[in-house]
Amino acid sequence: MKLNSLSANLQLSEANLEKRSILIVEDEKKLADLLRDYLNQAGFSVSQMDTGNTVVEQVRRNTPDLILLDIMLPGKDGLTIARELRTFSRVPIIMVTARVEEVDRLAGLEFGADDYICKPFSPREVVARIKAVLRRSAGDLENHELKAGPIILFTQTHRVTIKGEELSLTPIEFKLLQVMISRPERVFSRNDLVALVQGYDFQGYERTIDTHVKNLRKKIAELLTEQSVIKTVYGVGYKFSIGP
């Protein structure tokens, strides 16, 4: 399968994104209202919260299709919220931060965020990022099973099992595994993975792919202790490889 064909198979049409629900957690009211207006215009249903203390409880009661989550919030901060959400939910999370240090952005990914965006930003870029994340998390239109040794990946339901045990993955970790398991032994560069998994590219993001790969490896290793299936090809990228 060619790279562009694989990319096409991992995307859904824009029509499938209409009326998806977005929760904006942002204490800057003007910014939150601006994002709401752009997202409403793009066809999304939007709700807003301006403090972090009750976000987890709200998501438990009514889970949105995606959360746009500021790091710096009154009450509970965004990193803590993301970490708590990942204990029970795979809802896609895009972190919003005014911090420019790479370590702060990587912290959000370590806690289970699917993407991040730095202030100041273009609202149009935020809409594009949200659409890309939702396409990734929506799954394929047809139900397929991808098998590699004891690993089974179910594309429609976004489930992965290893030796019959459930593996809990974030949407971006699932897509990473799906891309690599679809082409065992093929070496993917970081730029390849950004294009196929994120659905877009921008300067600097290829560095964060390493964080997602590290998280994915750690989770797989908890259930598959006898071998490492995601190999690093130094100077090139990563590949999926598993013995018989």
PEJO-V535533 format. One record per residue. N is the residue number from 1. RES is the residue in one letter. D_CENTER is the distance of its C-alpha to the mean C-alpha in whole Angstrom. Layout:
# PEJO-V535533
N_RES_D_CENTER / N_RES_D_CENTER
This chain:
# PEJO-V535533
1_M_24 / 2_K_23 / 3_L_20 / 4_N_20 / 5_S_21 / 6_L_18 / 7_S_16 / 8_A_18 / 9_N_17 / 10_L_13 / 11_Q_14 / 12_L_16 / 13_S_18 / 14_E_18 / 15_A_20 / 16_N_18 / 17_L_16 / 18_E_19 / 19_K_20 / 20_R_16 / 21_S_16 / 22_I_15 / 23_L_16 / 24_I_17 / 25_V_17 / 26_E_20 / 27_D_23 / 28_E_24 / 29_K_26 / 30_K_27 / 31_L_23 / 32_A_22 / 33_D_24 / 34_L_24 / 35_L_20 / 36_R_21 / 37_D_24 / 38_Y_22 / 39_L_19 / 40_N_22 / 41_Q_24 / 42_A_20 / 43_G_21 / 44_F_19 / 45_S_20 / 46_V_19 / 47_S_20 / 48_Q_21 / 49_M_21 / 50_D_23 / 51_T_23 / 52_G_21 / 53_N_23 / 54_T_23 / 55_V_19 / 56_V_18 / 57_E_21 / 58_Q_21 / 59_V_17 / 60_R_19 / 61_R_22 / 62_N_20 / 63_T_16 / 64_P_15 / 65_D_12 / 66_L_10 / 67_I_11 / 68_L_12 / 69_L_13 / 70_D_16 / 71_I_17 / 72_M_20 / 73_L_22 / 74_P_25 / 75_G_25 / 76_K_22 / 77_D_20 / 78_G_16 / 79_L_15 / 80_T_17 / 81_I_16 / 82_A_12 / 83_R_14 / 84_E_16 / 85_L_14 / 86_R_12 / 87_T_15 / 88_F_16 / 89_S_13 / 90_R_9 / 91_V_9 / 92_P_6 / 93_I_7 / 94_I_8 / 95_M_11 / 96_V_14 / 97_T_16 / 98_A_20 / 99_R_20 / 100_V_20 / 101_E_20 / 102_E_18 / 103_V_18 / 104_D_17 / 105_R_14 / 106_L_13 / 107_A_14 / 108_G_11 / 109_L_9 / 110_E_11 / 111_F_11 / 112_G_8 / 113_A_6 / 114_D_3 / 115_D_6 / 116_Y_10 / 117_I_13 / 118_C_16 / 119_K_19 / 120_P_21 / 121_F_19 / 122_S_20 / 123_P_19 / 124_R_19 / 125_E_16 / 126_V_14 / 127_V_15 / 128_A_14 / 129_R_11 / 130_I_10 / 131_K_12 / 132_A_9 / 133_V_6 / 134_L_9 / 135_R_10 / 136_R_7 / 137_S_7 / 138_A_11 / 139_G_12 / 140_D_15 / 141_L_19 / 142_E_21 / 143_N_20 / 144_H_20 / 145_E_20 / 146_L_20 / 147_K_22 / 148_A_23 / 149_G_25 / 150_P_24 / 151_I_20 / 152_I_20 / 153_L_17 / 154_F_17 / 155_T_15 / 156_Q_16 / 157_T_15 / 158_H_12 / 159_R_15 / 160_V_15 / 161_T_19 / 162_I_21 / 163_K_25 / 164_G_24 / 165_E_22 / 166_E_18 / 167_L_16 / 168_S_13 / 169_L_9 / 170_T_6 / 171_P_4 / 172_I_3 / 173_E_7 / 174_F_8 / 175_K_8 / 176_L_9 / 177_L_12 / 178_Q_13 / 179_V_14 / 180_M_16 / 181_I_17 / 182_S_18 / 183_R_20 / 184_P_22 / 185_E_24 / 186_R_22 / 187_V_21 / 188_F_18 / 189_S_18 / 190_R_16 / 191_N_16 / 192_D_16 / 193_L_13 / 194_V_11 / 195_A_13 / 196_L_12 / 197_V_9 / 198_Q_8 / 199_G_11 / 200_Y_13 / 201_D_14 / 202_F_16 / 203_Q_18 / 204_G_17 / 205_Y_13 / 206_E_14 / 207_R_15 / 208_T_12 / 209_I_11 / 210_D_14 / 211_T_12 / 212_H_9 / 213_V_12 / 214_K_14 / 215_N_12 / 216_L_12 / 217_R_16 / 218_K_16 / 219_K_15 / 220_I_17 / 221_A_20 / 222_E_21 / 223_L_21 / 224_L_23 / 225_T_25 / 226_E_27 / 227_Q_25 / 228_S_22 / 229_V_21 / 230_I_18 / 231_K_21 / 232_T_21 / 233_V_23 / 234_Y_25 / 235_G_25 / 236_V_23 / 237_G_19 / 238_Y_18 / 239_K_19 / 240_F_19 / 241_S_23 / 242_I_24 / 243_G_28 / 244_P_30
